[in-house]
Every structure is written in structure tokens, then in C-alpha cells.
Amino acid sequence: MEGKCYQDLEKAVWDAGICAGCGACVAVCPADAIYFRTGADSAHPVHCGYCKQATDDVPCGACYEVCPRASPVPATEQPPGDCIDWLTARAAFEVPGRQSGGAVTAILHNALEEGLIDAVVTVAEDRWTHRPSSVVITETDALIHQAGSRYAWWVPLVAALKEAVMIRKHRRIAVVGVPCVAAALARMRRSEHPLLRPFTRSIRLVIGLFCTESFDFHRLMEEKLGREHRIEPWQIRRLDVKGKLIVGLTDGRAIEIPLTRLEECVRPGCHACTDLTAREADISAGGIGSKEGCTTLILRTELGKGFVDDAVRTGRLIVSPEVDKDAIERLAAQKRNRRS
């Protein structure tokens, strides 16, 4: 935005405690001056002090332009937002780490195999420590290996777009992220800012994941599970959130923790979010509204519908219309109203 720089973003978003942690500002800063620290101090990014606009009076403002929490566009529609169709879906092939139906993996696997995209920007995790990282995936084997939900989402996912676009020169990119990521990418796609054009031209598909809130890795894995419950990361087989946090262990046991006991683990910026279903994505996906072993898909754009239709055509995705819309609409309205 004209006249804005990182100092405005710092005042309006970082210092206000509403940063989403999406990493969009990191990705688009032409001076590579914005970055995230890891560990306990990762609620918002930091700045090295040099800014093309603030220091050299060179027009920029790219960081402010893409931030989903800086002058957010108000939602005019009722939750869960506009859509073309609702489906319940599952992968037609085995996805070992899938959280629900593996439908997102199937859509992306098909898109890579059919040449519809050349890269996927998403969050991966170390299987031993469960530490997340933003990655660029170009091979279907790696995509399937990294399948599964990430609840310790401290990592600035959109930051990996800089590697995908500027360094590796991918021009047909799919991005998978939570609602704040979808909102940042929507601002990027709508913008006419010259510094954002390489990103705008390269993002082909945005898949948004249903999200109530995200946990800080350090507070959840190291403090809550490690120190309080004496659970080592390597003992965890999977995490799942279904009204409570379910920690599945490698020895077959499952430990359930009420979400009310995890409030201190929630990223601070999540308290400013009103979007459950990623209203600004091309496809929204989540386990709510579908039976066990299936994924709910909300098709929001013709482009998103095209990716799903192609995965069905090639036999990699199985779909049906049996979605519990009421459950999704109810939870989406609850999240929107609790922040109003």
C-alpha cells in the first residue's frame, strides 16, 4: 500500500498481537529484511532495520500489502462463505499418514502427475521431533510421505514462496495452508503491486484447511507435552483435534487433553481470526462434516472445481455429495461470533 512500510506493519499488527504468522511479509520483502525467530519468541516476525522505503525512500509497501491482518477485507457473506459445491472425498490410493480421507494429497498428487502444477508449497514435519517447516515439494513420493495435518503451526508457510518463485523459478504452484495463509494469498492475487507480480503469476491453486486455532510448537510440544506430560516427540505417532487434543502414541495408547487446558499453547494471533473454513481459497478442506475416513471439500472457484474434477476423472479421487453442511455452518458461525 502506498506510503506504508514495515514500521506501519509493526505498529498495526506485530505490536498489536494479531500477527497470523503466515510469513507473507517475509516472502515479498525485496530486501530480505523480515524474518522469524524460532523457539519461544515467534509470535511475530522481526526486522533487521533496513527498509527500501523507510531507509532509502524507495516506494515499496509490499509487506503491508499482503498482510491478512492489516486492514483485512471484511467478510460480507455468512460463514462458511461462497461456494460452488460441497463434496465428501477420499483418496483412491493408500496415503499412510492421512488425517482424514487423504483427499488433499490425492488432488495434489494428480495435479503433479498430470502436469497441472510443478510445485506444492506446504508444511512438512520431522517425523522424529514433529518440528514443522515450510517446504517446496515437486515429487509425488515426497508429497505422500508428508501427508497429514499439522497442529503445531508456528512456521511461516508463505515464506517458502520466495524459494519456489524467486530461486527455483516455479510458475505453476499450489499452496496448502490454514485460513490466514489463504487470506494472504488472496491479497497477493488481487494486488497490482509490481513487486508482487511474480508471485501472483505463479500461484495456480490455493487449498485452505479448516482451522479453529493453531498451537505454538515450543509451547505445545516442549512445554505442555514434554515437561508436563513427560511425552517425548519420538513417542508421538500422530496428533488429532476433535473437540480435544488426542495424542496417539507409538505404543498404542492415546492421551486426551481438553482444549481448555491448551489455551496458553495457542498462537496469540489466532485470537484475531474469524475464519474456520478458509473462505478465500479455491478449495477448502477439513474433516468436519464427513464421516470417518473422508474429507469435506468446499469448492469455491471454477479453478478449484477443475482440479477436483480432473482427479476424479483419472480415478485418483473418489467423491460423493453426502456432507453435513449444518455441522460446518454451525462451527464456522461460532468461530466468527466468538471474535466479534
N, C-alpha and C positions, 0 to 999 in steps of 0.2 A: 504494500500500500504506500502511496506517495507520501514521503516525509517521515515514514516510520522506520525504525531500526531496532536492533536487539535491545536497546535501552527501554524502548516502549514495551517490547515483549516482556522484558524482565519485570517491569513495574505492573503491567496489566495481568500477567499470567503467572510467572515464576514466583514473584514475591507474594502474590495473592493466594498461593497454594492450590491452584486449579490446573496446573500443568498435567496433560494427559500422559506424558512420557512417550509419545508416539515416535519422536525422532524426526519429524518432517523438517523442522528448522535445521537440524544437523545435516540432513541430506542436501538442502538447497543453498546453504551458506557458501558463496563463491570463494570465501577466504579460508574455509575450513576452520573457522574460529569458534564454533559452537560444538560442545561435546558433553557426554555424560560421564560422570564418575561411576564406578561400580561400588558395591558394598552398601553400607548403611546410608550414605549420602547420595541418593539417586532419585530424589523426589522430582527434581527438575534439572535441566542441563546447566552448564556454566559456560562462561565466555572468556576467551583469553585476553580480551581488552582491545584488540584491533578490529575495526569495522570499516568497510569501504565507505559507508555513508557517514558514520559518526566521526571517523578519523580523517578521511580524505575528501569528504563532501562529494563522493561519487554516488549518484542515485542507486538505491538497491531496494531494501524493504522486503526481500524475498522471504525471510524468516517469519515476518509478521503476516505476510500474505497467506501462508499455508497453515498457520496455526489454527486448529479447530476450536480453541478456547479464546481466541482473540476476535472479538465481535462476531460470535457464532451466528450462523443463519438460523432464525427461529423456525421450528417445525410447524408448518401450517396445517398438516394433516393429522388425523388421530393415529395413535400408535396401533399397529406396528408400521404404519407408513404405506405409501403407494406400492402396488404390486400388480403383476400381470397374471400370476398363477401361484398356487400353493401345491407342493408335492411332498410325499414321503419317499425316501430313496435309500438305496444301499448299493454298495459296490458289488459287481457280479463276479469278482475275484477276491481272493483272500488278502486282507490287509491286517497283518498281525497286531499292530499297535493301535488299531482304530478305537476311537472313543465311543462312537455310536454305530452308524451304518457305513462309515468309510466313504460316504458319497463325495465329499470334497476331494479326497485323494483320487477317486475314480474320475471325476471331472477333469482334474489337472493332469492325471496320467494320460487320459485320452487326448487332451489338448497338446501335450508334448509329443505323443506318438503320431498324431495327425498333422503336426506342424502348424497348429493354430497359435501356439506360443513358443518362445525359445528359452524362457526362464521363469522361475517362480521365486518371488521374494516372500519369505515367511519366517517363522520362528522355529528353530530346532533346539534340541537339548542334548546334553551329555548324558548318556544312559546310566553312567555310574554316579555322577553328582547331581543330576537333574538341573544343572545350571543352564539357563536358556541363552540363546544367541541368535541374532538376526543373520540369515544366510541367503545366498542366491543358489538355487537348485536348478540344474539343467538336465539331469538324468532321472529316468523313472525309478530306477532301483533306489537311489538316494531319497526320492520323494516318498516311496512306500516305507522305507526304513524309518523316516522321521514322522510318520503319521501319528496323530493323537493330539489331544488338547493340551494346552499349556496354561496352568493356573497361576504360576509364579512369573507373571508377565512384567518384569521390570525392564526388559530390554527394549531399546528404542528401535522398533522394527523398521520404520521407514528410512532410517539411516542407511540401510543396506541398498536402498535405491541408487545412492550415489555410486557405489561399486558396480551395480548392474548396468546403469545408464552411462556413466562417465568413463569408467575404467574398462568394463568388459563389453561395452557398446551393444548391449541387447536392445532390440527395438520392438519386441512383442512380449511384454512382461505381464504376468498375472501376479497380483498381490493378495495375500491372505492375511487378514487382521481383524482385530476387535473393532467395535463401532467408532472409537476415536480415530483409528487408522483410516477407516473408510471415509470419515468426515474430512480428514486432512487431504486425502487423495481427491475427494470431490472438489475441494477448494483449488487444488492444483490443476485439475482438469478444466475447471471453469475459468481459470485465470488467463489473462492476456499478457502477463508479465513476461518480458523477453527472457529473463533468466530461468523461467520455469518451462519454457517451450520444449527443451529436450526431454523433460520428464513427462509432460503432457502427451507428446507424440509417442512415447514408449510404453505407456501404461495401456494395455489392451483390456484387461479384465480385473475387477475388484470383487473378491469374495469376502463378505463380512460375517463374522462369527457372533452368535448370541453371547451376550456378556452381562452379568449382573454387577460384578466388580472384579478387579484383578489384585492378586496378592504380591507384595514385595518379596523377592526371593530371599533376601537376607533375613527378614523378619519371620517369614513362614518356615523356610527350610532349616535355617541355622538356629534361630531363637525358639520358635514355638515347637517345631517337631524335634529338633536336635536337643536343645537344652531342657525343655520342659517335659517332653515325652520320651527322651532318650532313644530317638529313632535316627539312625544313620541314613544318609541318602541312598547308599547302595542297598539298603534293606527294603526300599520302596519299589514296588512293581508298577503301580500306577496311582494317580490321584483322580478323584472324580467329585463333582459337586452336584448334589441332588437334594437341595434343601439343607444340606450339611456337607462337611468335607469328609469324604471317605478315603482313607489311606489304605490301599491294598498292599500287603507286604509279600515278600518273596516266599515266606514260609506258609502262605495260605491264609493268614489271619487278616482281618480288616479292622481298623480303628476308626471310629466315627467321632468327629468333633463338631459340635454345634457352631454355626456361623457366628452366633453372638459372642463366642469366645475367640473369634479371629478378627475382631474389629481393628485391633492395633496392627494387624498384618496387611490390611487393605491399603493400597496406594492412595495417598491423600487426594490426588486429582480425580479419583474415581467418584468422590462425593459430589462432584460438579456435573456428572454425566446423567442424562435423562433418557438415553437411547439403549434399549435392550437388544434390538434386532438389527443394528447396522442399517439404518434406513437409507443411507446414501451409497450402498454397494450395488453392484449389478446382480449379485446373488447373495442372499443371506442364508446362513445355515446354522443349525443347532439341534440338540436332542429334544427340546421341548416340543410337544405336540405330535410326536411319533412314538410308536411302540418300541420296546426294547430291540436293539439291533438295527434300527433305522434312523435316518437323519431327516429332519424337516428342511425343505428348501423353499425359500420365498424368492420367486423370480421377479425382479424389479424392473429390468430393462429388456428390450428385444435382444440386445447383445448377450446378456446373461442367459436368456432363454435359448439362444442359438448354441451356446456351449453345452447346455444340458441336453438339448435335442440331439446334438452330434454324439454325445457319449451314449445316449440311448440307442441311436442308430447303429453304432459299432458294437453294441452288446456289452459295453463295459459298465453301464449303469442301469439299474432296474428301478422303476418309479411306479407309484400309484397315487391316487388323489386323496387317500384316507388320512387327512390331517385334522387334528383337534385345534381348530383356529381359536376357539374360545379360551383355551389354556394360554396360548401365546398372547392374545389380546389382553387378557387379564393381567398377566405378569408384566407386559410392556406398559400398560397403564399404571401399574403400581410403581414401576421404576420412574416413569415420567412424573407422577404425582408426588413421590417422596422427595423430589428435589425442588418442587415448586414452592 
